[in-house]
Amino acid sequence: MAKTQLNVRVDETTAEAARRRAMQRGMSVNRYIEELVKQDAGEVGRTFVEAASDFMKQYESVFAEEFGEFGTGAGTGTSTGTGREGKR
């Protein structure tokens, strides 16, 4: 994979911490920063999936009411409940 060079300015304390942590892990500062960014990007993805899952669990009954169980009633106008009022 091709590499792109980034120039980043940080204060000396942050730079020293990055050097120290990279050395402790036996890697270059470049590799250390690259790994941190990859981890952070992965966290965002996991956070999104968890939030979406929580949303679906919270509103599962509303979706089932509107679209039927597992979407089988989508577009048919069928409903599995008594209405959405008071369920939120």
C-alpha positions as CSV (number, residue, x, y, z in Angstrom):
1,M,0.0,0.0,0.0
2,A,1.3,3.4,-0.9
3,K,2.2,5.7,2.0
4,T,1.3,9.4,2.4
5,Q,3.4,11.7,4.4
6,L,1.7,13.9,7.1
7,N,3.3,16.7,9.0
8,V,1.9,17.1,12.4
9,R,2.7,19.7,15.0
10,V,2.4,18.8,18.7
11,D,3.8,20.2,21.9
12,E,7.1,18.8,23.2
13,T,5.4,16.8,26.0
14,T,3.2,15.1,23.5
15,A,6.1,14.4,21.1
16,E,8.1,12.9,24.0
17,A,5.2,10.7,25.1
18,A,4.8,9.4,21.5
19,R,8.5,8.6,21.3
20,R,8.5,6.9,24.6
21,R,5.4,4.8,24.0
22,A,6.6,3.8,20.5
23,M,10.0,2.7,21.9
24,Q,8.2,0.7,24.7
25,R,6.3,-1.1,22.0
26,G,9.4,-1.6,19.8
27,M,8.1,0.4,16.9
28,S,8.7,3.7,15.1
29,V,6.8,6.8,16.0
30,N,5.2,6.7,12.6
31,R,4.0,3.2,13.1
32,Y,2.7,4.0,16.6
33,I,0.7,7.0,15.3
34,E,-0.6,4.9,12.4
35,E,-1.8,2.2,14.9
36,L,-3.5,4.8,17.1
37,V,-5.4,6.2,14.2
38,K,-6.5,2.8,13.1
39,Q,-7.6,1.9,16.6
40,D,-9.6,5.1,16.9
41,A,-11.3,4.6,13.5
42,G,-12.2,1.0,14.6
43,E,-13.7,2.4,17.8
44,V,-15.9,4.8,15.9
45,G,-17.2,1.9,13.8
46,R,-17.9,-0.3,16.8
47,T,-19.6,2.6,18.6
48,F,-21.9,3.2,15.6
49,V,-22.8,-0.5,15.4
50,E,-23.6,-0.6,19.1
51,A,-25.7,2.6,18.9
52,A,-27.6,1.2,15.9
53,S,-28.2,-2.0,17.8
54,D,-29.5,-0.2,20.8
55,F,-31.8,1.9,18.7
56,M,-33.2,-1.1,16.9
57,K,-33.8,-2.9,20.3
58,Q,-35.5,0.2,21.7
59,Y,-37.8,0.7,18.7
60,E,-38.2,-2.9,17.6
61,S,-41.9,-2.9,18.5
62,V,-42.5,0.3,16.4
63,F,-40.8,-1.3,13.4
64,A,-42.7,-4.5,13.8
65,E,-46.0,-2.6,14.1
66,E,-45.2,-0.6,10.9
67,F,-43.6,-3.3,8.8
68,G,-44.5,-6.6,10.4
69,E,-42.1,-9.0,12.0
70,F,-38.7,-9.0,10.2
71,G,-40.2,-6.7,7.5
72,T,-42.6,-9.2,6.2
73,G,-45.5,-6.7,6.2
74,A,-43.6,-4.0,4.5
75,G,-45.8,-2.1,2.1
76,T,-48.9,-4.1,2.8
77,G,-50.5,-1.8,5.3
78,T,-50.7,-4.6,7.9
79,S,-50.2,-3.9,11.5
80,T,-49.3,-6.2,14.3
81,G,-50.3,-3.9,17.2
82,T,-52.9,-1.5,18.3
83,G,-51.2,1.7,17.2
84,R,-48.0,3.7,18.0
85,E,-49.6,6.1,20.5
86,G,-48.0,6.0,23.9
87,K,-45.3,3.5,23.0
88,R,-42.4,6.0,22.8
